Amino acid sequence: MNIENYKAIADSIALLLFPHAEVIVHEVQSQTVVHIANNFSKRKIGDDSALDLELGDFRNAAKLGPYEKLNWNGQKIRSITTVLYNQNGEAEHLLCINLNFSVLEQAREALDAFFQISRLVPQPDALFKDDWQERINTFLHAWLKERNLSLRTLKMKEKRALVEALHTEGAFEGRSGADYVANVLSMGRATVYKYLKELRDHPT
């Protein structure tokens, strides 16, 4: 494979993982950088690769890494290097993918902080004792889970059964309960009121 093909592969990988990956192609014989896609290491074409210093004896390896190193700005980078051989089995080029791992670590730390259970306190009973929407939501999703059903795929007969179950639980005692349930179940309000009228006229 010629160098232009290697460059095209490097460009494709960098584009797919943009902006978090840099891909560098090194020429083994001259020990220089011959291509950089999405440059964030501040290296330049023609720079000394220092391959033996960085990678040791790589000529009999298919790949090296992943290994971790530090970028010029102090950010952590995870790298993997693939040795590219010519038709005679000689190491000709190296394809190095550098992934800016620090951004992923920062995202993980942000998520860990956001989801810290220790920051949560029990829901105040007095504040939410009349939260009819939450009571409907709690019952509705428990009902779905017991039957292994999904809100998005409910059939009409299942929606009717759910309305009946909610009625039994007293979910429609408030003025807005029927409208809220109709909206949540993607039903017409008239249909919900029809079911409720039938339940009230013919209680089981």
Secondary structure in CASP SS format (residue, H / E / C, confidence):
PFRMAT SS
TARGET T0000
AUTHOR 0000-0000-0000
METHOD secondary structure of the structure
MODEL  1
M C 1.00
N C 1.00
I H 1.00
E H 1.00
N H 1.00
Y H 1.00
K H 1.00
A H 1.00
I H 1.00
A H 1.00
D H 1.00
S H 1.00
I H 1.00
A H 1.00
L H 1.00
L H 1.00
L C 1.00
F C 1.00
P C 1.00
H C 1.00
A E 1.00
E E 1.00
V E 1.00
I E 1.00
V E 1.00
H E 1.00
E E 1.00
V C 1.00
Q C 1.00
S C 1.00
Q C 1.00
T E 1.00
V E 1.00
V E 1.00
H E 1.00
I E 1.00
A E 1.00
N C 1.00
N C 1.00
F C 1.00
S C 1.00
K C 1.00
R C 1.00
K C 1.00
I C 1.00
G C 1.00
D C 1.00
D E 1.00
S C 1.00
A C 1.00
L H 1.00
D H 1.00
L H 1.00
E H 1.00
L H 1.00
G C 1.00
D C 1.00
F C 1.00
R C 1.00
N C 1.00
A C 1.00
A C 1.00
K E 1.00
L E 1.00
G E 1.00
P E 1.00
Y E 1.00
E E 1.00
K E 1.00
L E 1.00
N C 1.00
W C 1.00
N C 1.00
G C 1.00
Q C 1.00
K E 1.00
I E 1.00
R E 1.00
S E 1.00
I E 1.00
T E 1.00
T E 1.00
V E 1.00
L E 1.00
Y E 1.00
N C 1.00
Q C 1.00
N C 1.00
G C 1.00
E C 1.00
A E 1.00
E E 1.00
H E 1.00
L E 1.00
L E 1.00
C E 1.00
I E 1.00
N E 1.00
L E 1.00
N E 1.00
F C 1.00
S H 1.00
V H 1.00
L H 1.00
E H 1.00
Q H 1.00
A H 1.00
R H 1.00
E H 1.00
A H 1.00
L H 1.00
D H 1.00
A H 1.00
F H 1.00
F C 1.00
Q C 1.00
I H 1.00
S H 1.00
R H 1.00
L C 1.00
V C 1.00
P C 1.00
Q C 1.00
P C 1.00
D H 1.00
A H 1.00
L H 1.00
F H 1.00
K C 1.00
D C 1.00
D C 1.00
W H 1.00
Q H 1.00
E H 1.00
R H 1.00
I H 1.00
N H 1.00
T H 1.00
F H 1.00
L H 1.00
H H 1.00
A H 1.00
W H 1.00
L H 1.00
K H 1.00
E H 1.00
R C 1.00
N C 1.00
L C 1.00
S C 1.00
L H 1.00
R H 1.00
T H 1.00
L C 1.00
K C 1.00
M H 1.00
K H 1.00
E H 1.00
K H 1.00
R H 1.00
A H 1.00
L H 1.00
V H 1.00
E H 1.00
A H 1.00
L H 1.00
H H 1.00
T H 1.00
E C 1.00
G C 1.00
A C 1.00
F C 1.00
E C 1.00
G C 1.00
R C 1.00
S C 1.00
G H 1.00
A H 1.00
D H 1.00
Y H 1.00
V H 1.00
A H 1.00
N H 1.00
V H 1.00
L C 1.00
S C 1.00
M C 1.00
G C 1.00
R H 1.00
A H 1.00
T H 1.00
V H 1.00
Y H 1.00
K H 1.00
Y H 1.00
L H 1.00
K H 1.00
E H 1.00
L H 1.00
R H 1.00
D H 1.00
H C 1.00
P C 1.00
T C 1.00
END
